[in-house]
Amino acid sequence: MGPARESTTANRGRTMSPEKRIADPDEIARFVTYLARPESTYINGVSLTIDGAFSA
């Protein structure tokens, strides 16, 4: 996939997202970090989606 294709795909993702942007890698990292902390040990057997409300 070349740069032009990636740009088109990214732009499509931005326009379709309720937040009109693509997630910042730091946002994903904070989510994963939270799940790795002891405070999240009661979370189990669930599918958690981080998609900026795209699937809401």
mmCIF file of the N, C-alpha and C atoms, coordinates in Angstrom:
data_MODEL
# 
_entry.id   MODEL 
# 
loop_
_atom_site.group_PDB 
_atom_site.id 
_atom_site.type_symbol 
_atom_site.label_atom_id 
_atom_site.label_alt_id 
_atom_site.label_comp_id 
_atom_site.label_asym_id 
_atom_site.label_entity_id 
_atom_site.label_seq_id 
_atom_site.pdbx_PDB_ins_code 
_atom_site.Cartn_x 
_atom_site.Cartn_y 
_atom_site.Cartn_z 
_atom_site.occupancy 
_atom_site.B_iso_or_equiv 
_atom_site.pdbx_formal_charge 
_atom_site.auth_seq_id 
_atom_site.auth_comp_id 
_atom_site.auth_asym_id 
_atom_site.auth_atom_id 
_atom_site.pdbx_PDB_model_num 
ATOM 1   N N  . MET A 1 1  ? 0.850   -1.164  0.000  1.00 0.00 ? 1  MET A N  1 
ATOM 2   C CA . MET A 1 1  ? 0.000   0.000   0.000  1.00 0.00 ? 1  MET A CA 1 
ATOM 3   C C  . MET A 1 1  ? 0.900   1.232   0.000  1.00 0.00 ? 1  MET A C  1 
ATOM 4   N N  . GLY A 1 2  ? 0.745   2.087   -0.987 1.00 0.00 ? 2  GLY A N  1 
ATOM 5   C CA . GLY A 1 2  ? 1.582   3.272   -1.103 1.00 0.00 ? 2  GLY A CA 1 
ATOM 6   C C  . GLY A 1 2  ? 1.069   4.433   -0.275 1.00 0.00 ? 2  GLY A C  1 
ATOM 7   N N  . PRO A 1 3  ? 1.856   5.511   -0.217 1.00 0.00 ? 3  PRO A N  1 
ATOM 8   C CA . PRO A 1 3  ? 1.475   6.676   0.587  1.00 0.00 ? 3  PRO A CA 1 
ATOM 9   C C  . PRO A 1 3  ? 0.136   7.274   0.191  1.00 0.00 ? 3  PRO A C  1 
ATOM 10  N N  . ALA A 1 4  ? -0.169  7.332   -1.096 1.00 0.00 ? 4  ALA A N  1 
ATOM 11  C CA . ALA A 1 4  ? -1.449  7.905   -1.531 1.00 0.00 ? 4  ALA A CA 1 
ATOM 12  C C  . ALA A 1 4  ? -2.607  7.068   -1.016 1.00 0.00 ? 4  ALA A C  1 
ATOM 13  N N  . ARG A 1 5  ? -2.483  5.764   -1.060 1.00 0.00 ? 5  ARG A N  1 
ATOM 14  C CA . ARG A 1 5  ? -3.533  4.871   -0.566 1.00 0.00 ? 5  ARG A CA 1 
ATOM 15  C C  . ARG A 1 5  ? -3.730  5.030   0.945  1.00 0.00 ? 5  ARG A C  1 
ATOM 16  N N  . GLU A 1 6  ? -2.626  5.121   1.682  1.00 0.00 ? 6  GLU A N  1 
ATOM 17  C CA . GLU A 1 6  ? -2.718  5.296   3.125  1.00 0.00 ? 6  GLU A CA 1 
ATOM 18  C C  . GLU A 1 6  ? -3.408  6.609   3.464  1.00 0.00 ? 6  GLU A C  1 
ATOM 19  N N  . SER A 1 7  ? -3.090  7.647   2.729  1.00 0.00 ? 7  SER A N  1 
ATOM 20  C CA . SER A 1 7  ? -3.695  8.944   2.975  1.00 0.00 ? 7  SER A CA 1 
ATOM 21  C C  . SER A 1 7  ? -5.194  8.903   2.718  1.00 0.00 ? 7  SER A C  1 
ATOM 22  N N  . THR A 1 8  ? -5.612  8.254   1.648  1.00 0.00 ? 8  THR A N  1 
ATOM 23  C CA . THR A 1 8  ? -7.032  8.130   1.329  1.00 0.00 ? 8  THR A CA 1 
ATOM 24  C C  . THR A 1 8  ? -7.750  7.325   2.409  1.00 0.00 ? 8  THR A C  1 
ATOM 25  N N  . THR A 1 9  ? -7.157  6.254   2.850  1.00 0.00 ? 9  THR A N  1 
ATOM 26  C CA . THR A 1 9  ? -7.753  5.426   3.897  1.00 0.00 ? 9  THR A CA 1 
ATOM 27  C C  . THR A 1 9  ? -7.859  6.207   5.201  1.00 0.00 ? 9  THR A C  1 
ATOM 28  N N  . ALA A 1 10 ? -6.811  6.932   5.561  1.00 0.00 ? 10 ALA A N  1 
ATOM 29  C CA . ALA A 1 10 ? -6.829  7.728   6.784  1.00 0.00 ? 10 ALA A CA 1 
ATOM 30  C C  . ALA A 1 10 ? -7.902  8.813   6.704  1.00 0.00 ? 10 ALA A C  1 
ATOM 31  N N  . ASN A 1 11 ? -8.007  9.469   5.564  1.00 0.00 ? 11 ASN A N  1 
ATOM 32  C CA . ASN A 1 11 ? -9.022  10.515  5.411  1.00 0.00 ? 11 ASN A CA 1 
ATOM 33  C C  . ASN A 1 11 ? -10.430 9.932   5.507  1.00 0.00 ? 11 ASN A C  1 
ATOM 34  N N  . ARG A 1 12 ? -10.649 8.776   4.947  1.00 0.00 ? 12 ARG A N  1 
ATOM 35  C CA . ARG A 1 12 ? -11.954 8.123   5.039  1.00 0.00 ? 12 ARG A CA 1 
ATOM 36  C C  . ARG A 1 12 ? -12.280 7.795   6.487  1.00 0.00 ? 12 ARG A C  1 
ATOM 37  N N  . GLY A 1 13 ? -11.292 7.305   7.218  1.00 0.00 ? 13 GLY A N  1 
ATOM 38  C CA . GLY A 1 13 ? -11.491 7.001   8.634  1.00 0.00 ? 13 GLY A CA 1 
ATOM 39  C C  . GLY A 1 13 ? -11.837 8.242   9.439  1.00 0.00 ? 13 GLY A C  1 
ATOM 40  N N  . ARG A 1 14 ? -11.171 9.334   9.125  1.00 0.00 ? 14 ARG A N  1 
ATOM 41  C CA . ARG A 1 14 ? -11.456 10.596  9.837  1.00 0.00 ? 14 ARG A CA 1 
ATOM 42  C C  . ARG A 1 14 ? -12.877 11.070  9.566  1.00 0.00 ? 14 ARG A C  1 
ATOM 43  N N  . THR A 1 15 ? -13.299 11.039  8.338  1.00 0.00 ? 15 THR A N  1 
ATOM 44  C CA . THR A 1 15 ? -14.624 11.571  8.005  1.00 0.00 ? 15 THR A CA 1 
ATOM 45  C C  . THR A 1 15 ? -15.741 10.680  8.526  1.00 0.00 ? 15 THR A C  1 
ATOM 46  N N  . MET A 1 16 ? -15.509 9.391   8.658  1.00 0.00 ? 16 MET A N  1 
ATOM 47  C CA . MET A 1 16 ? -16.542 8.474   9.131  1.00 0.00 ? 16 MET A CA 1 
ATOM 48  C C  . MET A 1 16 ? -16.632 8.421   10.653 1.00 0.00 ? 16 MET A C  1 
ATOM 49  N N  . SER A 1 17 ? -15.579 8.836   11.343 1.00 0.00 ? 17 SER A N  1 
ATOM 50  C CA . SER A 1 17 ? -15.544 8.783   12.796 1.00 0.00 ? 17 SER A CA 1 
ATOM 51  C C  . SER A 1 17 ? -16.379 9.901   13.408 1.00 0.00 ? 17 SER A C  1 
ATOM 52  N N  . PRO A 1 18 ? -17.162 9.602   14.444 1.00 0.00 ? 18 PRO A N  1 
ATOM 53  C CA . PRO A 1 18 ? -17.929 10.652  15.123 1.00 0.00 ? 18 PRO A CA 1 
ATOM 54  C C  . PRO A 1 18 ? -17.034 11.770  15.666 1.00 0.00 ? 18 PRO A C  1 
ATOM 55  N N  . GLU A 1 19 ? -15.803 11.449  16.007 1.00 0.00 ? 19 GLU A N  1 
ATOM 56  C CA . GLU A 1 19 ? -14.892 12.460  16.537 1.00 0.00 ? 19 GLU A CA 1 
ATOM 57  C C  . GLU A 1 19 ? -14.128 13.182  15.432 1.00 0.00 ? 19 GLU A C  1 
ATOM 58  N N  . LYS A 1 20 ? -14.301 12.759  14.196 1.00 0.00 ? 20 LYS A N  1 
ATOM 59  C CA . LYS A 1 20 ? -13.654 13.369  13.021 1.00 0.00 ? 20 LYS A CA 1 
ATOM 60  C C  . LYS A 1 20 ? -12.132 13.376  13.111 1.00 0.00 ? 20 LYS A C  1 
ATOM 61  N N  . ARG A 1 21 ? -11.600 12.313  13.693 1.00 0.00 ? 21 ARG A N  1 
ATOM 62  C CA . ARG A 1 21 ? -10.150 12.171  13.778 1.00 0.00 ? 21 ARG A CA 1 
ATOM 63  C C  . ARG A 1 21 ? -9.810  10.710  14.003 1.00 0.00 ? 21 ARG A C  1 
ATOM 64  N N  . ILE A 1 22 ? -8.554  10.395  13.828 1.00 0.00 ? 22 ILE A N  1 
ATOM 65  C CA . ILE A 1 22 ? -8.037  9.058   14.089 1.00 0.00 ? 22 ILE A CA 1 
ATOM 66  C C  . ILE A 1 22 ? -7.383  9.087   15.467 1.00 0.00 ? 22 ILE A C  1 
ATOM 67  N N  . ALA A 1 23 ? -7.456  8.001   16.189 1.00 0.00 ? 23 ALA A N  1 
ATOM 68  C CA . ALA A 1 23 ? -6.893  7.939   17.540 1.00 0.00 ? 23 ALA A CA 1 
ATOM 69  C C  . ALA A 1 23 ? -5.404  8.250   17.541 1.00 0.00 ? 23 ALA A C  1 
ATOM 70  N N  . ASP A 1 24 ? -5.012  8.959   18.546 1.00 0.00 ? 24 ASP A N  1 
ATOM 71  C CA . ASP A 1 24 ? -3.608  9.232   18.796 1.00 0.00 ? 24 ASP A CA 1 
ATOM 72  C C  . ASP A 1 24 ? -3.025  7.961   19.417 1.00 0.00 ? 24 ASP A C  1 
ATOM 73  N N  . PRO A 1 25 ? -1.853  7.514   18.997 1.00 0.00 ? 25 PRO A N  1 
ATOM 74  C CA . PRO A 1 25 ? -1.272  6.305   19.589 1.00 0.00 ? 25 PRO A CA 1 
ATOM 75  C C  . PRO A 1 25 ? -1.189  6.363   21.114 1.00 0.00 ? 25 PRO A C  1 
ATOM 76  N N  . ASP A 1 26 ? -1.014  7.555   21.669 1.00 0.00 ? 26 ASP A N  1 
ATOM 77  C CA . ASP A 1 26 ? -0.956  7.702   23.124 1.00 0.00 ? 26 ASP A CA 1 
ATOM 78  C C  . ASP A 1 26 ? -2.296  7.329   23.771 1.00 0.00 ? 26 ASP A C  1 
ATOM 79  N N  . GLU A 1 27 ? -3.407  7.590   23.092 1.00 0.00 ? 27 GLU A N  1 
ATOM 80  C CA . GLU A 1 27 ? -4.726  7.218   23.626 1.00 0.00 ? 27 GLU A CA 1 
ATOM 81  C C  . GLU A 1 27 ? -4.854  5.705   23.730 1.00 0.00 ? 27 GLU A C  1 
ATOM 82  N N  . ILE A 1 28 ? -4.387  5.015   22.725 1.00 0.00 ? 28 ILE A N  1 
ATOM 83  C CA . ILE A 1 28 ? -4.421  3.549   22.744 1.00 0.00 ? 28 ILE A CA 1 
ATOM 84  C C  . ILE A 1 28 ? -3.502  3.025   23.846 1.00 0.00 ? 28 ILE A C  1 
ATOM 85  N N  . ALA A 1 29 ? -2.327  3.621   23.953 1.00 0.00 ? 29 ALA A N  1 
ATOM 86  C CA . ALA A 1 29 ? -1.364  3.191   24.980 1.00 0.00 ? 29 ALA A CA 1 
ATOM 87  C C  . ALA A 1 29 ? -1.926  3.385   26.389 1.00 0.00 ? 29 ALA A C  1 
ATOM 88  N N  . ARG A 1 30 ? -2.624  4.495   26.638 1.00 0.00 ? 30 ARG A N  1 
ATOM 89  C CA . ARG A 1 30 ? -3.209  4.712   27.968 1.00 0.00 ? 30 ARG A CA 1 
ATOM 90  C C  . ARG A 1 30 ? -4.265  3.667   28.283 1.00 0.00 ? 30 ARG A C  1 
ATOM 91  N N  . PHE A 1 31 ? -5.034  3.271   27.292 1.00 0.00 ? 31 PHE A N  1 
ATOM 92  C CA . PHE A 1 31 ? -6.056  2.237   27.475 1.00 0.00 ? 31 PHE A CA 1 
ATOM 93  C C  . PHE A 1 31 ? -5.401  0.901   27.837 1.00 0.00 ? 31 PHE A C  1 
ATOM 94  N N  . VAL A 1 32 ? -4.391  0.535   27.093 1.00 0.00 ? 32 VAL A N  1 
ATOM 95  C CA . VAL A 1 32 ? -3.684  -0.726  27.353 1.00 0.00 ? 32 VAL A CA 1 
ATOM 96  C C  . VAL A 1 32 ? -3.005  -0.677  28.723 1.00 0.00 ? 32 VAL A C  1 
ATOM 97  N N  . THR A 1 33 ? -2.409  0.459   29.046 1.00 0.00 ? 33 THR A N  1 
ATOM 98  C CA . THR A 1 33 ? -1.759  0.614   30.348 1.00 0.00 ? 33 THR A CA 1 
ATOM 99  C C  . THR A 1 33 ? -2.759  0.446   31.483 1.00 0.00 ? 33 THR A C  1 
ATOM 100 N N  . TYR A 1 34 ? -3.919  1.017   31.337 1.00 0.00 ? 34 TYR A N  1 
ATOM 101 C CA . TYR A 1 34 ? -4.954  0.856   32.370 1.00 0.00 ? 34 TYR A CA 1 
ATOM 102 C C  . TYR A 1 34 ? -5.301  -0.624  32.554 1.00 0.00 ? 34 TYR A C  1 
ATOM 103 N N  . LEU A 1 35 ? -5.478  -1.337  31.453 1.00 0.00 ? 35 LEU A N  1 
ATOM 104 C CA . LEU A 1 35 ? -5.842  -2.755  31.551 1.00 0.00 ? 35 LEU A CA 1 
ATOM 105 C C  . LEU A 1 35 ? -4.745  -3.593  32.198 1.00 0.00 ? 35 LEU A C  1 
ATOM 106 N N  . ALA A 1 36 ? -3.514  -3.113  32.127 1.00 0.00 ? 36 ALA A N  1 
ATOM 107 C CA . ALA A 1 36 ? -2.390  -3.850  32.721 1.00 0.00 ? 36 ALA A CA 1 
ATOM 108 C C  . ALA A 1 36 ? -2.212  -3.539  34.212 1.00 0.00 ? 36 ALA A C  1 
ATOM 109 N N  . ARG A 1 37 ? -2.931  -2.543  34.712 1.00 0.00 ? 37 ARG A N  1 
ATOM 110 C CA . ARG A 1 37 ? -2.794  -2.140  36.112 1.00 0.00 ? 37 ARG A CA 1 
ATOM 111 C C  . ARG A 1 37 ? -3.637  -3.030  37.025 1.00 0.00 ? 37 ARG A C  1 
ATOM 112 N N  . PRO A 1 38 ? -3.244  -3.136  38.292 1.00 0.00 ? 38 PRO A N  1 
ATOM 113 C CA . PRO A 1 38 ? -4.008  -3.938  39.259 1.00 0.00 ? 38 PRO A CA 1 
ATOM 114 C C  . PRO A 1 38 ? -5.458  -3.463  39.426 1.00 0.00 ? 38 PRO A C  1 
ATOM 115 N N  . GLU A 1 39 ? -5.722  -2.175  39.214 1.00 0.00 ? 39 GLU A N  1 
ATOM 116 C CA . GLU A 1 39 ? -7.082  -1.647  39.371 1.00 0.00 ? 39 GLU A CA 1 
ATOM 117 C C  . GLU A 1 39 ? -8.073  -2.239  38.368 1.00 0.00 ? 39 GLU A C  1 
ATOM 118 N N  . SER A 1 40 ? -7.580  -2.822  37.309 1.00 0.00 ? 40 SER A N  1 
ATOM 119 C CA . SER A 1 40 ? -8.480  -3.364  36.295 1.00 0.00 ? 40 SER A CA 1 
ATOM 120 C C  . SER A 1 40 ? -8.669  -4.874  36.393 1.00 0.00 ? 40 SER A C  1 
ATOM 121 N N  . THR A 1 41 ? -8.243  -5.491  37.490 1.00 0.00 ? 41 THR A N  1 
ATOM 122 C CA . THR A 1 41 ? -8.301  -6.947  37.591 1.00 0.00 ? 41 THR A CA 1 
ATOM 123 C C  . THR A 1 41 ? -9.726  -7.509  37.601 1.00 0.00 ? 41 THR A C  1 
ATOM 124 N N  . TYR A 1 42 ? -10.710 -6.686  37.921 1.00 0.00 ? 42 TYR A N  1 
ATOM 125 C CA . TYR A 1 42 ? -12.099 -7.172  37.937 1.00 0.00 ? 42 TYR A CA 1 
ATOM 126 C C  . TYR A 1 42 ? -12.709 -7.187  36.529 1.00 0.00 ? 42 TYR A C  1 
ATOM 127 N N  . ILE A 1 43 ? -12.016 -6.606  35.564 1.00 0.00 ? 43 ILE A N  1 
ATOM 128 C CA . ILE A 1 43 ? -12.476 -6.632  34.172 1.00 0.00 ? 43 ILE A CA 1 
ATOM 129 C C  . ILE A 1 43 ? -12.022 -7.955  33.569 1.00 0.00 ? 43 ILE A C  1 
ATOM 130 N N  . ASN A 1 44 ? -12.995 -8.763  33.161 1.00 0.00 ? 44 ASN A N  1 
ATOM 131 C CA . ASN A 1 44 ? -12.642 -10.028 32.524 1.00 0.00 ? 44 ASN A CA 1 
ATOM 132 C C  . ASN A 1 44 ? -13.784 -10.494 31.631 1.00 0.00 ? 44 ASN A C  1 
ATOM 133 N N  . GLY A 1 45 ? -13.459 -11.311 30.668 1.00 0.00 ? 45 GLY A N  1 
ATOM 134 C CA . GLY A 1 45 ? -14.464 -11.906 29.801 1.00 0.00 ? 45 GLY A CA 1 
ATOM 135 C C  . GLY A 1 45 ? -15.301 -10.904 29.030 1.00 0.00 ? 45 GLY A C  1 
ATOM 136 N N  . VAL A 1 46 ? -14.697 -9.816  28.640 1.00 0.00 ? 46 VAL A N  1 
ATOM 137 C CA . VAL A 1 46 ? -15.440 -8.785  27.925 1.00 0.00 ? 46 VAL A CA 1 
ATOM 138 C C  . VAL A 1 46 ? -14.599 -8.292  26.751 1.00 0.00 ? 46 VAL A C  1 
ATOM 139 N N  . SER A 1 47 ? -15.278 -7.874  25.727 1.00 0.00 ? 47 SER A N  1 
ATOM 140 C CA . SER A 1 47 ? -14.596 -7.276  24.583 1.00 0.00 ? 47 SER A CA 1 
ATOM 141 C C  . SER A 1 47 ? -14.716 -5.751  24.717 1.00 0.00 ? 47 SER A C  1 
ATOM 142 N N  . LEU A 1 48 ? -13.590 -5.091  24.834 1.00 0.00 ? 48 LEU A N  1 
ATOM 143 C CA . LEU A 1 48 ? -13.568 -3.647  24.953 1.00 0.00 ? 48 LEU A CA 1 
ATOM 144 C C  . LEU A 1 48 ? -13.099 -3.043  23.635 1.00 0.00 ? 48 LEU A C  1 
ATOM 145 N N  . THR A 1 49 ? -13.866 -2.116  23.133 1.00 0.00 ? 49 THR A N  1 
ATOM 146 C CA . THR A 1 49 ? -13.548 -1.494  21.844 1.00 0.00 ? 49 THR A CA 1 
ATOM 147 C C  . THR A 1 49 ? -13.125 -0.067  22.077 1.00 0.00 ? 49 THR A C  1 
ATOM 148 N N  . ILE A 1 50 ? -12.000 0.290   21.523 1.00 0.00 ? 50 ILE A N  1 
ATOM 149 C CA . ILE A 1 50 ? -11.559 1.679   21.571 1.00 0.00 ? 50 ILE A CA 1 
ATOM 150 C C  . ILE A 1 50 ? -11.541 2.175   20.128 1.00 0.00 ? 50 ILE A C  1 
ATOM 151 N N  . ASP A 1 51 ? -12.607 2.901   19.779 1.00 0.00 ? 51 ASP A N  1 
ATOM 152 C CA . ASP A 1 51 ? -12.757 3.320   18.387 1.00 0.00 ? 51 ASP A CA 1 
ATOM 153 C C  . ASP A 1 51 ? -13.351 4.721   18.239 1.00 0.00 ? 51 ASP A C  1 
ATOM 154 N N  . GLY A 1 52 ? -13.293 5.521   19.283 1.00 0.00 ? 52 GLY A N  1 
ATOM 155 C CA . GLY A 1 52 ? -13.793 6.885   19.188 1.00 0.00 ? 52 GLY A CA 1 
ATOM 156 C C  . GLY A 1 52 ? -15.272 6.968   18.913 1.00 0.00 ? 52 GLY A C  1 
ATOM 157 N N  . ALA A 1 53 ? -16.042 6.011   19.396 1.00 0.00 ? 53 ALA A N  1 
ATOM 158 C CA . ALA A 1 53 ? -17.504 5.949   19.260 1.00 0.00 ? 53 ALA A CA 1 
ATOM 159 C C  . ALA A 1 53 ? -17.971 5.544   17.861 1.00 0.00 ? 53 ALA A C  1 
ATOM 160 N N  . PHE A 1 54 ? -17.066 5.041   17.048 1.00 0.00 ? 54 PHE A N  1 
ATOM 161 C CA . PHE A 1 54 ? -17.422 4.652   15.681 1.00 0.00 ? 54 PHE A CA 1 
ATOM 162 C C  . PHE A 1 54 ? -18.507 3.561   15.671 1.00 0.00 ? 54 PHE A C  1 
ATOM 163 N N  . SER A 1 55 ? -18.420 2.617   16.595 1.00 0.00 ? 55 SER A N  1 
ATOM 164 C CA . SER A 1 55 ? -19.384 1.513   16.599 1.00 0.00 ? 55 SER A CA 1 
ATOM 165 C C  . SER A 1 55 ? -20.580 1.762   17.512 1.00 0.00 ? 55 SER A C  1 
ATOM 166 N N  . ALA A 1 56 ? -20.651 2.941   18.111 1.00 0.00 ? 56 ALA A N  1 
ATOM 167 C CA . ALA A 1 56 ? -21.762 3.253   19.036 1.00 0.00 ? 56 ALA A CA 1 
ATOM 168 C C  . ALA A 1 56 ? -23.067 3.454   18.301 1.00 0.00 ? 56 ALA A C  1 
# 
